[in-house]
Amino acid sequence: MDRAASTGIVSGMDEPLPPEARSAVLAWFDATGRTLPFRGSDDPYRILVSEVMAQQTQISRVAEKWAAFMEAFPSVAALADASSADVLRAWRGLGYNRRALNLHRAARVIVAEHGGQVPSTLADLERLPGVGRYTSRAVASLAFGLPVGPVDTNVRRVLERVLAADEPMSPARLQAVADEVVPAGRPADWTHALMDIGATICRLTAPRCDACPLQAWCAYANGGAPAPVRPSARHARPFATTSRWVRGRIIDRLRDAPAGAWTLLEGPIGFHDRSAVERAIDALAREGLLERHGEDPRMLRLPAT
């Protein structure tokens, strides 16, 4: 029997990945794992910040921004005490600015409800603003050594290819498998290793199976799973025409203003006419990402609290 046929999901065995497969992954990580600034810390707060930054953002961008953010807000208390405007300014270049506000709110919850210490249980982590199934498990495994497996897009692809699910696994099933295969004693290294394999080897297109430590056990590499589908660009829109783009430009204009100052914002921005800009401003105000002046709604600023 070839080794890929004995990985569990296909054959019905109880163990999705045998011990030797996990050992191969950890040996590969020890030799070739990526060196990233935030991987040198086991501090739960610093890890929480890095994982929130990494939501929907390339790791290379996080690596550039994380150290400066930590210098600005070196502790949970420092972040909780800061204004939303200061946090949004420090978040510049990372995109998806709601994450910055959620992280700020999470810091205030940690101070108010957990004595300033990042909680160590999944249940408490998941109750923090902006922390879901993935981020809670990332912090739990990396900071507290809990045997849980965070699943992002890259990890999902690795596990589904190795285990050759005939159809995409449900989130609950995939999460159960990800938790089950975590090696005892090295959950942090395992988490980093699967992320690295997905990001650098087991890519959506042109995966480098010959370089993968899981090749011998992988159903996809051994012909037992369908080829990856190349994402279609048929319906892609130029980024500058999207609401995300104009939202980012509005927040950037407010970042450029002196702290606490009001900025007059009227007229079109890029490809977006005044009505589109107004819709974006309304949405940003509802989300707490900006304030309107009480007497002149064209005057805007970052939230002061």
Buried (B, 14 or more C-beta within 10 A) or exposed (E): EEBBBBBBBBEEEEEBBBEEBBEBBBEBBEEBBBEBBBBEBEBBBBBBBBBBBBBEBEBEBBBEBBEEBBEBBEBBBEBBEBBBBBBBBBBBEBBBBBBBBBBBBBBBBBBEEBEBEBBBEBEBBBBBBBBEBBBBBBBBBBBBBBBBBBBBEBBBBBBBBBBBBEEEBEEEEBBBBBBBBBBEEBBBBBBBBBBBBBBBBBBEEEBEBEEBBBBBBBBBBBEBBEEBEEEEEEEEEEEEEEEEBBBBBBBEBBBEBEEEEBBEBEEEBEEBEEEBBBBBBEBBBEEBBBBBEEEEEBBBBBBEE
